Amino acid sequence: MANPDALPQLLTIDQLAERLGVSIRHIRRLIAERRVPYLKVGWLVRFDPAEITAWLDRNRVAPSRSA
């Protein structure tokens, strides 16, 4: 069982871009447009993997049915 007091392993912009298969510039644009959940730690921007997973699920587009 995981320790509930343990902090999540936060991701950097570079790590998130690599995991999503997009450019760093795209991640920075998502941040600027406030379209992705992120944390500010001082001047650093970090991402909680659980929040990113939930964000991806919320933005999932279902396939259309073929007629």
MMTF fields as JSON, N, C-alpha, C and O atoms, coordinates in Angstrom:
{
  "mmtfVersion": "1.0.0",
  "mmtfProducer": "UNKNOWN",
  "numBonds": 267,
  "numAtoms": 268,
  "numGroups": 67,
  "numChains": 1,
  "numModels": 1,
  "chainsPerModel": [1],
  "groupsPerChain": [67],
  "chainIdList": ["A"],
  "bondAtomList": [4, 2, 8, 6, 12, 10, 16, 14, 20, 18, 24, 22, 28, 26, 32, 30, 36, 34, 40, 38, 44, 42, 48, 46, 52, 50, 56, 54, 60, 58, 64, 62, 68, 66, 72, 70, 76, 74, 80, 78, 84, 82, 88, 86, 92, 90, 96, 94, 100, 98, 104, 102, 108, 106, 112, 110, 116, 114, 120, 118, 124, 122, 128, 126, 132, 130, 136, 134, 140, 138, 144, 142, 148, 146, 152, 150, 156, 154, 160, 158, 164, 162, 168, 166, 172, 170, 176, 174, 180, 178, 184, 182, 188, 186, 192, 190, 196, 194, 200, 198, 204, 202, 208, 206, 212, 210, 216, 214, 220, 218, 224, 222, 228, 226, 232, 230, 236, 234, 240, 238, 244, 242, 248, 246, 252, 250, 256, 254, 260, 258, 264, 262],
  "bondOrderList": [1, 1, 1, 1, 1, 1, 1, 1, 1, 1, 1, 1, 1, 1, 1, 1, 1, 1, 1, 1, 1, 1, 1, 1, 1, 1, 1, 1, 1, 1, 1, 1, 1, 1, 1, 1, 1, 1, 1, 1, 1, 1, 1, 1, 1, 1, 1, 1, 1, 1, 1, 1, 1, 1, 1, 1, 1, 1, 1, 1, 1, 1, 1, 1, 1, 1],
  "groupList": [{"groupName": "MET", "atomNameList": ["N", "CA", "C", "O"], "elementList": ["N", "C", "C", "O"], "formalChargeList": [0, 0, 0, 0], "bondAtomList": [1, 0, 2, 1, 3, 2], "bondOrderList": [1, 1, 2], "singleLetterCode": "M", "chemCompType": "L-PEPTIDE LINKING"}, {"groupName": "ALA", "atomNameList": ["N", "CA", "C", "O"], "elementList": ["N", "C", "C", "O"], "formalChargeList": [0, 0, 0, 0], "bondAtomList": [1, 0, 2, 1, 3, 2], "bondOrderList": [1, 1, 2], "singleLetterCode": "A", "chemCompType": "L-PEPTIDE LINKING"}, {"groupName": "ASN", "atomNameList": ["N", "CA", "C", "O"], "elementList": ["N", "C", "C", "O"], "formalChargeList": [0, 0, 0, 0], "bondAtomList": [1, 0, 2, 1, 3, 2], "bondOrderList": [1, 1, 2], "singleLetterCode": "N", "chemCompType": "L-PEPTIDE LINKING"}, {"groupName": "PRO", "atomNameList": ["N", "CA", "C", "O"], "elementList": ["N", "C", "C", "O"], "formalChargeList": [0, 0, 0, 0], "bondAtomList": [1, 0, 2, 1, 3, 2], "bondOrderList": [1, 1, 2], "singleLetterCode": "P", "chemCompType": "L-PEPTIDE LINKING"}, {"groupName": "ASP", "atomNameList": ["N", "CA", "C", "O"], "elementList": ["N", "C", "C", "O"], "formalChargeList": [0, 0, 0, 0], "bondAtomList": [1, 0, 2, 1, 3, 2], "bondOrderList": [1, 1, 2], "singleLetterCode": "D", "chemCompType": "L-PEPTIDE LINKING"}, {"groupName": "LEU", "atomNameList": ["N", "CA", "C", "O"], "elementList": ["N", "C", "C", "O"], "formalChargeList": [0, 0, 0, 0], "bondAtomList": [1, 0, 2, 1, 3, 2], "bondOrderList": [1, 1, 2], "singleLetterCode": "L", "chemCompType": "L-PEPTIDE LINKING"}, {"groupName": "GLN", "atomNameList": ["N", "CA", "C", "O"], "elementList": ["N", "C", "C", "O"], "formalChargeList": [0, 0, 0, 0], "bondAtomList": [1, 0, 2, 1, 3, 2], "bondOrderList": [1, 1, 2], "singleLetterCode": "Q", "chemCompType": "L-PEPTIDE LINKING"}, {"groupName": "THR", "atomNameList": ["N", "CA", "C", "O"], "elementList": ["N", "C", "C", "O"], "formalChargeList": [0, 0, 0, 0], "bondAtomList": [1, 0, 2, 1, 3, 2], "bondOrderList": [1, 1, 2], "singleLetterCode": "T", "chemCompType": "L-PEPTIDE LINKING"}, {"groupName": "ILE", "atomNameList": ["N", "CA", "C", "O"], "elementList": ["N", "C", "C", "O"], "formalChargeList": [0, 0, 0, 0], "bondAtomList": [1, 0, 2, 1, 3, 2], "bondOrderList": [1, 1, 2], "singleLetterCode": "I", "chemCompType": "L-PEPTIDE LINKING"}, {"groupName": "GLU", "atomNameList": ["N", "CA", "C", "O"], "elementList": ["N", "C", "C", "O"], "formalChargeList": [0, 0, 0, 0], "bondAtomList": [1, 0, 2, 1, 3, 2], "bondOrderList": [1, 1, 2], "singleLetterCode": "E", "chemCompType": "L-PEPTIDE LINKING"}, {"groupName": "ARG", "atomNameList": ["N", "CA", "C", "O"], "elementList": ["N", "C", "C", "O"], "formalChargeList": [0, 0, 0, 0], "bondAtomList": [1, 0, 2, 1, 3, 2], "bondOrderList": [1, 1, 2], "singleLetterCode": "R", "chemCompType": "L-PEPTIDE LINKING"}, {"groupName": "GLY", "atomNameList": ["N", "CA", "C", "O"], "elementList": ["N", "C", "C", "O"], "formalChargeList": [0, 0, 0, 0], "bondAtomList": [1, 0, 2, 1, 3, 2], "bondOrderList": [1, 1, 2], "singleLetterCode": "G", "chemCompType": "PEPTIDE LINKING"}, {"groupName": "VAL", "atomNameList": ["N", "CA", "C", "O"], "elementList": ["N", "C", "C", "O"], "formalChargeList": [0, 0, 0, 0], "bondAtomList": [1, 0, 2, 1, 3, 2], "bondOrderList": [1, 1, 2], "singleLetterCode": "V", "chemCompType": "L-PEPTIDE LINKING"}, {"groupName": "SER", "atomNameList": ["N", "CA", "C", "O"], "elementList": ["N", "C", "C", "O"], "formalChargeList": [0, 0, 0, 0], "bondAtomList": [1, 0, 2, 1, 3, 2], "bondOrderList": [1, 1, 2], "singleLetterCode": "S", "chemCompType": "L-PEPTIDE LINKING"}, {"groupName": "HIS", "atomNameList": ["N", "CA", "C", "O"], "elementList": ["N", "C", "C", "O"], "formalChargeList": [0, 0, 0, 0], "bondAtomList": [1, 0, 2, 1, 3, 2], "bondOrderList": [1, 1, 2], "singleLetterCode": "H", "chemCompType": "L-PEPTIDE LINKING"}, {"groupName": "TYR", "atomNameList": ["N", "CA", "C", "O"], "elementList": ["N", "C", "C", "O"], "formalChargeList": [0, 0, 0, 0], "bondAtomList": [1, 0, 2, 1, 3, 2], "bondOrderList": [1, 1, 2], "singleLetterCode": "Y", "chemCompType": "L-PEPTIDE LINKING"}, {"groupName": "LYS", "atomNameList": ["N", "CA", "C", "O"], "elementList": ["N", "C", "C", "O"], "formalChargeList": [0, 0, 0, 0], "bondAtomList": [1, 0, 2, 1, 3, 2], "bondOrderList": [1, 1, 2], "singleLetterCode": "K", "chemCompType": "L-PEPTIDE LINKING"}, {"groupName": "TRP", "atomNameList": ["N", "CA", "C", "O"], "elementList": ["N", "C", "C", "O"], "formalChargeList": [0, 0, 0, 0], "bondAtomList": [1, 0, 2, 1, 3, 2], "bondOrderList": [1, 1, 2], "singleLetterCode": "W", "chemCompType": "L-PEPTIDE LINKING"}, {"groupName": "PHE", "atomNameList": ["N", "CA", "C", "O"], "elementList": ["N", "C", "C", "O"], "formalChargeList": [0, 0, 0, 0], "bondAtomList": [1, 0, 2, 1, 3, 2], "bondOrderList": [1, 1, 2], "singleLetterCode": "F", "chemCompType": "L-PEPTIDE LINKING"}],
  "groupTypeList": [0, 1, 2, 3, 4, 1, 5, 3, 6, 5, 5, 7, 8, 4, 6, 5, 1, 9, 10, 5, 11, 12, 13, 8, 10, 14, 8, 10, 10, 5, 8, 1, 9, 10, 10, 12, 3, 15, 5, 16, 12, 11, 17, 5, 12, 10, 18, 4, 3, 1, 9, 8, 7, 1, 17, 5, 4, 10, 2, 10, 12, 1, 3, 13, 10, 13, 1],
  "groupIdList": [1, 2, 3, 4, 5, 6, 7, 8, 9, 10, 11, 12, 13, 14, 15, 16, 17, 18, 19, 20, 21, 22, 23, 24, 25, 26, 27, 28, 29, 30, 31, 32, 33, 34, 35, 36, 37, 38, 39, 40, 41, 42, 43, 44, 45, 46, 47, 48, 49, 50, 51, 52, 53, 54, 55, 56, 57, 58, 59, 60, 61, 62, 63, 64, 65, 66, 67],
  "secStructList": [7, 7, 7, 6, 6, 1, 7, 7, 7, 7, 5, 7, 2, 2, 2, 2, 2, 2, 2, 2, 6, 7, 7, 2, 2, 2, 2, 2, 2, 2, 2, 2, 6, 6, 7, 1, 7, 7, 3, 3, 3, 6, 6, 3, 3, 3, 5, 7, 2, 2, 2, 2, 2, 2, 2, 2, 2, 2, 6, 7, 7, 7, 7, 7, 7, 7, 7],
  "xCoordList": [0.846, 0.0, 0.887, 1.872, 0.551, 1.34, 1.121, 0.042, 2.142, 2.068, 1.234, 1.608, 0.101, -0.75, -0.079, -0.496, 0.959, 1.666, 2.786, 3.393, 3.066, 4.148, 3.762, 2.623, 4.696, 4.462, 4.554, 5.347, 3.745, 3.836, 5.142, 5.699, 5.619, 6.809, 6.378, 5.825, 6.623, 6.173, 7.027, 8.214, 6.397, 7.066, 7.465, 6.783, 8.565, 8.979, 8.296, 7.645, 8.454, 7.919, 8.534, 7.823, 9.829, 10.516, 9.993, 9.752, 9.818, 9.343, 7.917, 7.6, 7.054, 5.673, 5.627, 4.895, 6.401, 6.44, 6.874, 6.296, 7.877, 8.362, 7.29, 7.066, 6.635, 5.602, 4.409, 3.82, 4.052, 2.906, 3.292, 2.422, 4.586, 5.039, 4.799, 4.513, 4.915, 4.731, 5.967, 6.85, 6.015, 7.164, 7.046, 5.957, 8.167, 8.204, 7.423, 6.726, 7.544, 6.822, 5.305, 4.594, 4.815, 3.387, 2.95, 1.901, 3.742, 3.422, 3.404, 2.507, 4.379, 4.405, 3.171, 2.651, 2.697, 1.482, 0.268, -0.575, 0.173, -0.922, -0.923, -1.983, 0.265, 0.383, -0.091, -0.887, 0.393, 0.039, -1.459, -2.032, -2.091, -3.536, -4.337, -5.565, -3.632, -4.245, -5.145, -6.243, -4.673, -5.442, -4.996, -5.636, -3.911, -3.374, -3.178, -2.744, -3.492, -3.285, -1.79, -1.058, -1.362, 0.049, 0.174, -0.764, 1.347, 1.671, 2.818, 3.725, 2.771, 3.901, 4.623, 4.029, 5.895, 6.743, 7.807, 8.846, 7.526, 8.385, 8.212, 7.095, 9.294, 9.208, 9.18, 9.114, 9.231, 9.214, 7.787, 6.879, 7.601, 6.304, 6.458, 7.377, 5.539, 5.571, 4.181, 3.181, 4.125, 2.875, 2.733, 3.676, 1.539, 1.226, 0.736, -0.253, 1.403, 0.995, -0.471, -1.118, -1.011, -2.411, -3.343, -4.355, -3.005, -3.824, -3.738, -4.728, -2.569, -2.406, -3.227, -3.863, -3.218, -4.021, -5.5, -6.208, -5.969, -7.383, -7.694, -8.762, -6.785, -6.966, -7.08, -7.927, -6.217, -6.272, -7.609, -8.204, -8.078, -9.363, -10.514, -11.415, -10.488, -11.552, -11.556, -12.604, -10.404, -10.292, -10.311, -10.082, -10.585, -10.638, -11.851, -12.944, -11.653, -12.733, -13.128, -12.298, -14.395, -14.892, -14.944, -15.224, -14.679, -14.767, -16.197, -17.137, -16.356, -17.703, -18.14, -17.317, -19.44, -19.987, -20.015, -20.305, -19.718, -19.83, -21.275, -21.942, -21.743, -23.142, -23.322, -24.437],
  "yCoordList": [-1.181, 0.0, 1.239, 1.297, 2.21, 3.424, 4.32, 4.334, 5.049, 5.983, 7.19, 7.885, 7.46, 8.585, 9.942, 10.925, 10.001, 11.268, 11.491, 12.562, 10.5, 10.623, 11.62, 11.632, 12.439, 13.407, 12.714, 11.788, 13.158, 12.552, 12.957, 14.016, 12.114, 12.427, 13.368, 12.923, 14.655, 15.651, 15.614, 15.29, 15.953, 15.955, 17.37, 18.335, 17.487, 18.767, 18.94, 18.024, 20.106, 20.356, 19.384, 18.813, 19.194, 18.28, 16.851, 16.176, 16.389, 15.03, 14.843, 13.817, 15.84, 15.734, 15.719, 14.926, 16.585, 16.627, 15.269, 14.779, 14.671, 13.37, 12.295, 11.479, 12.294, 11.277, 11.415, 10.414, 12.644, 12.861, 12.813, 12.756, 12.835, 12.786, 14.089, 14.087, 15.204, 16.521, 17.374, 16.973, 18.545, 19.418, 20.174, 20.328, 20.629, 21.458, 22.74, 23.238, 23.266, 24.486, 24.289, 25.19, 23.114, 22.831, 22.818, 23.365, 22.203, 22.177, 23.595, 23.951, 24.404, 25.803, 26.569, 27.415, 26.282, 26.927, 26.491, 27.32, 25.194, 24.704, 25.383, 25.691, 25.612, 26.306, 27.742, 28.22, 28.431, 29.84, 30.016, 31.015, 29.049, 29.113, 28.487, 28.418, 28.033, 27.38, 26.213, 26.048, 25.421, 24.279, 22.972, 21.942, 22.986, 21.79, 22.09, 23.188, 21.128, 21.38, 21.362, 20.46, 22.37, 22.439, 23.075, 23.69, 22.917, 23.493, 24.467, 24.241, 25.545, 26.477, 26.256, 26.393, 25.915, 25.753, 26.832, 26.638, 27.977, 29.135, 29.56, 29.837, 29.614, 29.967, 28.733, 28.849, 27.55, 26.303, 25.854, 26.076, 25.233, 24.66, 23.145, 22.576, 22.499, 21.049, 20.476, 21.189, 19.179, 18.502, 17.263, 16.488, 17.084, 15.896, 14.828, 15.053, 13.683, 12.651, 12.236, 11.961, 12.183, 11.803, 12.847, 12.495, 14.127, 15.184, 15.161, 15.422, 14.853, 14.771, 13.604, 13.732, 12.471, 11.319, 11.676, 11.349, 12.346, 12.756, 13.757, 13.69, 14.671, 15.668, 14.987, 15.348, 13.996, 13.258, 12.529, 12.52, 11.923, 11.214, 12.172, 11.842, 13.36, 14.349, 14.861, 15.24, 14.871, 15.412, 14.344, 14.634, 13.114, 12.009, 12.184, 12.513, 11.965, 12.07, 10.645, 9.849, 10.354, 9.027, 8.883, 9.851, 7.687, 7.487, 7.619, 7.289, 8.097, 8.221, 6.876, 6.035, 6.691, 5.452, 5.506, 6.545, 4.398, 4.299, 4.003, 3.216, 4.622, 4.413, 3.166, 2.856],
  "zCoordList": [0.0, 0.0, 0.0, 0.736, -0.803, -0.927, 0.29, 0.882, 0.642, 1.757, 1.334, 0.389, 2.017, 1.602, 1.78, 1.166, 2.617, 2.841, 1.833, 1.814, 0.997, 0.018, -1.062, -1.531, -1.447, -2.512, -3.867, -4.037, -4.838, -6.175, -6.851, -6.562, -7.743, -8.525, -9.642, -10.647, -9.476, -10.446, -11.698, -11.656, -12.815, -14.117, -14.515, -14.171, -15.236, -15.806, -17.164, -17.667, -17.736, -19.076, -20.076, -20.903, -20.009, -20.923, -20.786, -21.788, -19.544, -19.311, -19.825, -20.427, -19.585, -20.061, -21.584, -22.176, -22.216, -23.678, -24.234, -25.204, -23.627, -24.091, -23.904, -24.797, -22.758, -22.488, -23.425, -23.831, -23.77, -24.653, -26.129, -26.998, -26.414, -27.8, -28.539, -29.737, -27.825, -28.428, -28.139, -27.38, -28.75, -28.539, -27.214, -26.661, -26.735, -25.527, -25.78, -24.896, -26.982, -27.338, -27.214, -26.769, -27.607, -27.497, -26.022, -25.682, -25.164, -23.729, -23.178, -22.414, -23.556, -23.085, -23.561, -22.833, -24.775, -25.277, -24.455, -24.113, -24.134, -23.297, -21.928, -21.383, -21.38, -20.09, -20.234, -19.426, -21.256, -21.463, -21.648, -21.21, -22.294, -22.534, -21.39, -21.45, -20.349, -19.175, -19.581, -19.049, -20.516, -21.017, -20.388, -20.6, -19.618, -18.978, -17.487, -17.139, -16.596, -15.164, -14.828, -15.234, -14.082, -13.694, -12.326, -11.818, -11.739, -10.438, -10.614, -11.415, -9.864, -9.84, -8.513, -7.444, -8.591, -7.417, -7.534, -8.165, -6.913, -7.137, -8.585, -9.021, -9.326, -10.743, -11.643, -12.867, -11.023, -11.787, -12.086, -11.286, -13.22, -13.604, -13.542, -14.131, -12.817, -12.676, -12.909, -12.818, -13.21, -13.521, -12.656, -12.5, -12.093, -11.31, -12.298, -12.995, -12.369, -13.337, -13.2, -14.211, -11.984, -11.789, -12.407, -13.013, -12.256, -12.849, -14.367, -15.05, -14.893, -16.348, -16.896, -17.942, -16.199, -16.622, -16.641, -17.593, -15.591, -15.529, -16.642, -17.25, -16.909, -17.973, -19.331, -20.149, -19.565, -20.825, -20.96, -22.037, -19.88, -19.924, -20.218, -20.988, -19.606, -19.832, -21.27, -21.793, -21.899, -23.252, -24.333, -25.507, -23.935, -24.894, -25.807, -25.344, -27.088, -28.073, -28.469, -28.907, -28.304, -28.663, -30.182, -30.89, -30.679, -32.134, -32.608, -31.884, -33.812, -34.379, -34.927, -35.288, -34.981, -35.509, -37.037, -37.63, -37.641, -39.1, -39.459, -38.788, -40.493, -40.91, -41.698, -42.117]
}
